[in-house]
Structures are given as C-alpha cells and as structure tokens.
Amino acid sequence: MVAACLPDVAQALGLNMRIVMVISSLIYGGAETQAIALGRELARRGHAVSIYTLGKENPRLPELDASGVEVVEDQKRGKLDFGIIRRLRQHLSRYRADLVHGYLYDGNLYASIAAACSGIPALVSERNDDYALNFNQRVGLLAFRPFVTGLVANSHAGADFARRMFRLPDDRIHVVWNGIDIATARQNAAASQIDIKHEFFQDPGVRIACLVGTLRLSKDFMLAVEVAKSLIRTDSGWRILFVGGPAPEAPEYFDQVRYAARDLVAAGRCHFAGLRKDVLEVVSQCEALFSTSRYEGFPNVVLEAMAVGTPVVSTEYSDIRLILPEPWQVVPGRRPADIAQAILRADRERERLAAAQCAWVEANATIGRAADALLDVYRRYADAEESRSEQLTKGHEGERT
C-alpha cells in the first residue's frame, strides 16, 4: 500500500525528477541489468525515466513493459555520430531532463557531449577497474571529459580508477553499489522449470560449479579451466558449467578457451552453455559459483548467487573483499588448486554460507538501497543546477531594474 502511494507523495512534494539514461543497447550484460532495474525502481517511485539506446539491438525491452520507463531507440553510425548527438540533445530538451546519466563508454561520451552547455548536469559511470583504453577511446575521452559534471562508480576500486581517468575532484565522484530485487530473484529461482544436472550432464548426482560471464580476457577463463581440472582431480563427482558467449572484441578467445577445455568437454565433465536468459535460475541450481576475474566492477551475478543461496568463491579484484562475508571466499593469488579447495569448502559449509550471503545482500545491496543512493547523487546535481538557474534569473532581473 505504501509503495502504491509513493508516486503521488513524490509529486505532491515536488520531488519528482526527470532522468535520461544513455546506454549502447539493452543486451545481456551487467550495466544493462542495472540500468533496467534502476529505471524500473525510479519509475515506480514516481520519477520520469527515459532510457536512450545508441543501438537497436535491445532484446531486453520486454523487461521494461508496464514499468513506466520510456525507451528511445536510436542507431549509432560510425565512431562519432553527430546525428545522435543532435537527436539526443533535442530529446533532453523535449523531455525537460533534470539530468542525463551515461552508462558504459559510448553512453558516457554521448550523454556528456549532448548535454554540453545546455545547463543539464551530465553524469558518467565507471563500472570496471584497472583497464586500458584503446587509442580511439583515449581521443574520445579528451573530447568529452570537459563536459562531465560528476561520476558514479559501482565500486570503490572503480572510483579510484576513474578519479585518475576523469581528473574530477573527490566531491564529484560517488560510489553506488549494484542492487538486486531479492524477492523477484528468489521467486524466479523457485519457479524455474529447468533441471541443469539433467540438461547439461544427464546425471542427477553430480555437483556443479559454474562461472558466468562473457568470455573475455579480463574474466581469465583460462585460469577457470585449470580450476576445473584441479577440482575434478580432487573429486571426480564435480562438473563445470560455463555460461556466457564470446566477447565481440575478441571472438578468438572463446575458441582458445574451448580448446583448452577440450578433454573435459569430451569426457562430459565440462559444458559451455552459451548465452542464456535464465542465468539466475541456472546459478540457483549450482553447488557453487566461482569467479576468476582479473578486474571488473561490482558483478551482478555474484549478487544473484548470494541472493538465491549459492555459495560464491572468487579471486581478488575490485571490492570483492567488501562483498563476500567470509575472508576465505576470496582466494589470494591465482593458484588453481587453492581456488578448487575454496569451492570444496564452500560446498561443505553451504547452509551457513548461504545464510551469511543472503544477510549481506539484504543489508547492503537491494535495488531499493541502490536507488536511494543514486537519487541522493541525482538530487545533489539537479538541486545545484536549479539553484544556479535561480541565481542567474535574479541577476538578470536586477540588471533590468
């Protein structure tokens, strides 16, 4: 009943905001997941939200049905499309946006340039850590960096990295951890009709450790294959499931990983499931989820696993030590045998670990908490711009008198 009244209360108090999010597309990725979830939550609270995509490959549009979120689909042509800049700028004006928020590199670039000199605050995002820009991206950064008003990172490590890249003062860099709709995640997991042990391994007695993510170098799937070999050597009852497709920028890496795992695949002990829409349901049926990333921001799949009771083991990167409740869940160094042993321990302590993980998510990373934190950031910049506009108006009135 309270939630149903929120939009009316916000409108009555004049607290509604008009927010435009800019993102490359709505595909199956972490940034896209958060943009969709936050857009839905902000719209539920009575704010006007528009998601402007720079491409028309948007298979996740149905997730926004009946949410109140407006989606504008455009199509970028070339590395810098001045037509999109013009159309996005017109959209910001027509929508009477209080601010624009870019997601990922292209979203950051187009949001910042389109908002330049418009009086609309432009926020950019940092959703990764410790990576290198290519030459074109470095040139683009020099072009749009002067127009950035503030930055939202989804990890403390990402904020430190972005501070160096964007050269912003500390008071314009903000950390907002990812959030998850816990109730919906658990409902979806409970209602799942799949049986992954039968579907992938035709054996209900096996135990499955999964790794979810696009097959790119930063995820270090080669290490994951070595972890799989070590785990199965220790206990032949384990199977490894890799969920995710090849990275567009490095499709050859997918082939290299599959070749490294060829013996495990041939023996029926490892399976590449490809890109799936039911990742959460798959993860909920695994005995453990593990990550071998070298760097990334705040992984959504870790939150999903924690929310549905699947133990998590990880290498050390970004804020992961602040997220996983037990120190031993984060394995120092990158020795496959150590990671395999941590997976075995996570399985042995599954019940206690699942409870601790769920408690952490409920206390720190619900979609409601993420939306609260993001709105605090948004209001800071929107209020500052409103105050500046009022001062300019008063100044002009003084000149006329």
PyMOL commands that set and color helices and strands:
alter all, ss='L'
color gray80, all
select helices_A, chain A and resi 2-13+30-44+61-64+82-95+104-115+135-147+156-166+170-172+182-191+196-201+217-219+221-234+251-260+262-266+279-284+300-307+320-323+327-329+336-348+350-364+367-400
alter helices_A, ss='H'
color red, helices_A
select strands_A, chain A and resi 18-23+48-53+70-73+99-102+122-126+150-153+173-175+207-212+238-243+270-274+288-291+312-315+330-331
alter strands_A, ss='S'
color yellow, strands_A
deselect
rebuild
show_as cartoon
